[in-house]
């Protein structure tokens, strides 16, 4: 439910949806079936709903309990992916950084990224009649990541705002 930003699942056998009272900005499913969501309220972080908890809650006809990991940074709202080892990757909001959470240990690592500018910094909404970039050929342009995915070979794929290029790194 994008408007309500709630998590839900649809049972194709009975054609019925269950909506959970947990807000979510984005979703990712781990190889073992656990569900992860990025959240912003009341504090930034990631929630996990395990397969076992979802099954137990359905059998007991109760709401499932999400386990929450609080982040010391804003998690960008469309950037959550899980690699083949079950690590949760996310873009750090308001910073040129990626973060990876290891759910088994609770450890998080942060990585800084940047890309050299070709002609200068692009202006997102230039005033009419003015140039669309600020000249500065030696500058570094840091565009936020707006979409991410991983593959089974251990690569992290991402797209930055304003770019039509898919970038890849070994995760």
C-alpha positions, -999 to 999 in steps of 0.1 A, spaced: 0 0 0 21 29 -12 -3 56 0 -5 40 35 31 27 34 20 -6 50 33 -41 45 10 -68 34 10 -101 16 -15 -116 -8 -25 -153 -5 -31 -165 -41 -49 -197 -28 -77 -177 -12 -73 -144 -30 -70 -124 1 -45 -98 13 -33 -94 49 -21 -59 58 3 -56 87 3 -25 108 40 -18 100 51 11 79 76 4 51 94 25 26 108 -4 5 109 -42 6 134 -69 0 132 -107 4 161 -128 16 171 -161 0 155 -179 31 122 -160 26 126 -135 54 111 -101 46 130 -68 52 116 -33 51 132 1 54 114 23 79 117 60 89 94 64 119 99 68 147 136 63 139 154 51 107 162 15 104 153 -19 90 127 -43 101 128 -81 96 98 -105 95 111 -141 95 93 -169 77 88 -187 110 72 -157 127 49 -151 97 37 -187 98 33 -187 136 13 -155 135 -10 -168 107 -16 -201 127 -23 -182 159 -44 -155 140 -24 -126 154 -3 -99 139 33 -109 132 62 -93 152 88 -76 131 123 -74 146 138 -39 142 174 -28 137 178 10 144 202 27 120 223 57 130 216 72 96 187 77 72 180 48 50 171 60 15 135 50 8 139 30 -24 172 13 -18 171 -20 0 185 -53 -14 198 -86 0 228 -105 -14 232 -142 -16 248 -144 18 217 -127 34 234 -93 40 211 -63 37 224 -35 15 210 1 16 219 36 5 226 61 33 203 91 29 218 125 26 253 111 22 274 95 -5 275 62 12 263 26 11 258 5 42 256 -33 46 240 -50 76 249 -85 86 217 -98 103 236 -127 119 259 -104 139 241 -70 137 273 -55 124 271 -27 98 297 -14 74 296 19 55 313 26 22 317 61 6 313 65 -31 317 94 -56 320 99 -93 340 125 -112 319 151 -130 323 154 -168 312 190 -173 301 202 -139 274 197 -114 239 193 -129 213 216 -116 181 197 -107 158 226 -115 177 253 -133 160 287 -136 146 295 -171 173 309 -194 202 298 -172 227 269 -179 217 234 -167 251 228 -151 275 247 -129 310 246 -146 336 228 -125 354 201 -145 376 190 -116 346 186 -92 332 155 -78 295 150 -84 278 128 -58 244 116 -70 223 96 -46 215 60 -54 178 55 -63 177 18 -70 197 -13 -60 198 -50 -67 222 -79 -61 229 -111 -80 239 -146 -69 275 -139 -81 280 -113 -53 276 -81 -73 258 -50 -62 240 -32 -91 227 4 -87 214 34 -105 220 70 -94 196 99 -96 198 116 -130 218 88 -146 209 63 -173 238 41 -163 237 9 -143 268 7 -121 282 -25 -106 306 -34 -78 317 -67 -63 298 -70 -30 
